[in-house]
């Protein structure tokens, strides 16, 4: 998963300089990529926890995602057994829904950030796995 790297100060500076919000090098594209990868990682964690047979992570594959506002390289997680079926971005899907992108932008506009408000993202995106993933990450960081 991509570590949180979205810099609000740099985004505001870029906006003042007249850079686009969306597009390949848009200001919000890294935020959309980061959240999508985190949600997919959370889905994989939940999948691995619910499996009866031994299974584990097996790296990521890269694919180009396109949306109405941007395009970016998404690192999609894999499992060793090949049984993981992501729901946020399904296998062979190359278009990011504009609904998901709008939700991400709206949450950020309300002042939510990825690490600090994962519960809000989770509830808003209706993905319980996302919240459990971040609770697990916080526990690891505290140990």
N, C-alpha and C positions, 0 to 999 in steps of 0.2 A: 504494500500500500504506500501511496505517496504520503510523506510526512507533511503536516500542516505547514504551508509555505505562503499562503495568501497574505500579503502585506497591505493593510488598509491604507496606511500613509502613502505608500507607493501608488496605490490605485487612485487616491484622491489627487496626487500630484500629476499622474498621467491624464486624469480627467481634465484638470486645469490646463494641461498642455494641448488638449484637443484630441486626444487619442480616442478611438472607438471603444464603446462598452463591449460590443460583441465582435465576432469574426475570428479569424485564425489567430491573430495577435491581440484580441480584444482584452480589455481590462478584467472582465468577469470570467473569461474562459478558464483560467487556472482554478478558480473557485468551483466551477461546475465539474471540472475533471476530478478535482480532489474529493469532492463529496460523493460523486458517482463511484469512484474507486473504493472509498471507505464503506459505502453501502454494500457493494459487491463483496468486499472482504468480510463484512458482517454476515452476509448470507452464507458464505462458505464456512465460516466458523459455526454457525447454527447447523448447517448440513453435516459437518463432521461430528458435532456433538450428538446428533440424533441417529447416526449410522449404527447398525448392529455389528457389521463386519469392520475389522481394522481398516482404517483409511487415513490419509494425511494429505497435507498440502503438497502441491507439485509445481510451484512456481507460478508464472503468469505468462500470458500471451498478449501481444499487442494487436490492437485493431483500430482503424480510423473510424471515429464516430462523427457523424454529421448531424447538425441540428439547424433549425431556421436561423439561429444567431451565430453559430460558430462551428468549427470542426477541430478535433484534437485526437491525439493518440491515447487510447484508453488501455491500461494494463488490467486485463481480466484474469482473475485467479483461477487456478485449476486444482483438481484433486487427483491423487494417484490412481484411483479406481475409475475415474472418468464418469462418475455418477452425479456430479454436481450440475444442476440445472438452474442457473441464475434467473431471478425474476425481474430485477431492476432493469438490466440490459440482458435480454435473452441471447442464447447462442445464435450466431449468424445475423444478429440484428446490427445494423450499421447506422440507423437513424435514432437519435435521442429524441424522445417525445418533447414537444414544446411545453407540454403541461409540467413535466418534471423540471425542465429548465426554468420555467416561470416560478415554480415553488421554491427552488433553490435561491433565485435572485430575490424573491419576495422576503424570504426568511432572513437573508443577509441584510436587506434594506431595513428590516425591523431591528437590526442590531444583534442578531444571533451570529455566533461563530461556531465553527465545527467542533472544536474540543470542549468549549464551555457550555454548549447548549444542545448536546446530542439528543436529549430527551425530546426537545421541541422538534428537531428534525424527524426523529423516529415517529412521533405521534402524527406529525403533519404528513409525512410520506407513507404512513401506515405500514411501517416495517419494524416489527418488534426485534428483529435480528440486529438492526443497527444499534439500538440502545444496549442490548446485551453485549455486543462487541466492545463498545466503548467502556462499559462497566468493567469488562475483563481487562482492557488495556489500562484503565486507571488503577486496578488492583495490582497489575504487574509493575507499573511505574512506582507504586508506593512500597513495594516489597524490596 
